[in-house]
Amino acid sequence: MEDSGRTTVRKTVRSMAITAVAVMVILECAAAAEQLHKVGSRGWIPDYNYTDWLNQRHEHFYVGDWLLFVFDKHSYNVLEVNETNYENCNDQGFIKNITRGGRDVVQLTEARPYYFLSSGGYCWGGMKVAINVEDLAPAPAPASTKNVSPSNILSRQMIVLIAFCVAMAWFVLFL
């Protein structure tokens, strides 16, 4: 009878450990998804004000983030250009052609302004966007340790790491 009780406890602990690991994976996937920004609420289309779209988002773009351009690849394209070409809707001498299949991503690898437009005259119809990319800002240090809760001090990564260690400890001790 005692063996049956231990087996039940082991199964419960194993289930808890698996659940903890699954939750950590989901949290990390959610964190990664936060770094993917779809350009435009309706995608990469003409007659759309991407400056207004950026202002409404109140969001920052950081090194390592990704932009997702969703568009009809038979009608439009996405070109990275310099500031002068962006201002003049000039698609000649572009830096990079992002266009692949109409659901295209580009990683923002440097802290600088990025300029994108669509050629074929669509830039004049609003198909252009300027993205200012910042370095990741370090988390501010607390002014004092008085009245500071642990959740304000620990980063999300530390919490995930601690949860993982606890789950593994349970797994090892009881299985």
NORNORJO-V652515 format. One record per residue. N is the residue number from 1. PSI is psi as a letter, one per 30 degrees, with the letter a starting at -180 (none if undefined). Layout:
BEGIN
n=N psi=PSI
n=N psi=PSI
END
This chain:
BEGIN
n=1 psi=e
n=2 psi=e
n=3 psi=e
n=4 psi=e
n=5 psi=e
n=6 psi=e
n=7 psi=e
n=8 psi=e
n=9 psi=e
n=10 psi=e
n=11 psi=e
n=12 psi=e
n=13 psi=e
n=14 psi=e
n=15 psi=e
n=16 psi=e
n=17 psi=e
n=18 psi=e
n=19 psi=e
n=20 psi=e
n=21 psi=e
n=22 psi=e
n=23 psi=e
n=24 psi=e
n=25 psi=e
n=26 psi=e
n=27 psi=e
n=28 psi=e
n=29 psi=e
n=30 psi=e
n=31 psi=e
n=32 psi=e
n=33 psi=f
n=34 psi=f
n=35 psi=f
n=36 psi=k
n=37 psi=j
n=38 psi=k
n=39 psi=j
n=40 psi=k
n=41 psi=f
n=42 psi=g
n=43 psi=a
n=44 psi=j
n=45 psi=l
n=46 psi=l
n=47 psi=h
n=48 psi=k
n=49 psi=j
n=50 psi=f
n=51 psi=e
n=52 psi=e
n=53 psi=e
n=54 psi=e
n=55 psi=e
n=56 psi=f
n=57 psi=f
n=58 psi=h
n=59 psi=l
n=60 psi=l
n=61 psi=k
n=62 psi=l
n=63 psi=k
n=64 psi=f
n=65 psi=l
n=66 psi=k
n=67 psi=k
n=68 psi=j
n=69 psi=k
n=70 psi=k
n=71 psi=l
n=72 psi=j
n=73 psi=f
n=74 psi=f
n=75 psi=e
n=76 psi=l
n=77 psi=l
n=78 psi=j
n=79 psi=k
n=80 psi=k
n=81 psi=l
n=82 psi=l
n=83 psi=e
n=84 psi=e
n=85 psi=e
n=86 psi=e
n=87 psi=e
n=88 psi=g
n=89 psi=h
n=90 psi=j
n=91 psi=g
n=92 psi=k
n=93 psi=h
n=94 psi=l
n=95 psi=e
n=96 psi=k
n=97 psi=j
n=98 psi=f
n=99 psi=k
n=100 psi=d
n=101 psi=g
n=102 psi=f
n=103 psi=i
n=104 psi=k
n=105 psi=l
n=106 psi=k
n=107 psi=k
n=108 psi=j
n=109 psi=f
n=110 psi=l
n=111 psi=j
n=112 psi=l
n=113 psi=k
n=114 psi=k
n=115 psi=k
n=116 psi=k
n=117 psi=l
n=118 psi=k
n=119 psi=a
n=120 psi=g
n=121 psi=f
n=122 psi=f
n=123 psi=e
n=124 psi=f
n=125 psi=g
n=126 psi=f
n=127 psi=i
n=128 psi=k
n=129 psi=k
n=130 psi=k
n=131 psi=k
n=132 psi=j
n=133 psi=k
n=134 psi=l
n=135 psi=l
n=136 psi=k
n=137 psi=k
n=138 psi=k
n=139 psi=k
n=140 psi=k
n=141 psi=k
n=142 psi=k
n=143 psi=e
n=144 psi=l
n=145 psi=f
n=146 psi=k
n=147 psi=h
n=148 psi=k
n=149 psi=l
n=150 psi=e
n=151 psi=f
n=152 psi=f
n=153 psi=e
n=154 psi=k
n=155 psi=l
n=156 psi=e
n=157 psi=e
n=158 psi=e
n=159 psi=e
n=160 psi=e
n=161 psi=e
n=162 psi=e
n=163 psi=e
n=164 psi=e
n=165 psi=e
n=166 psi=e
n=167 psi=e
n=168 psi=e
n=169 psi=e
n=170 psi=e
n=171 psi=e
n=172 psi=e
n=173 psi=e
n=174 psi=g
n=175 psi=none
END
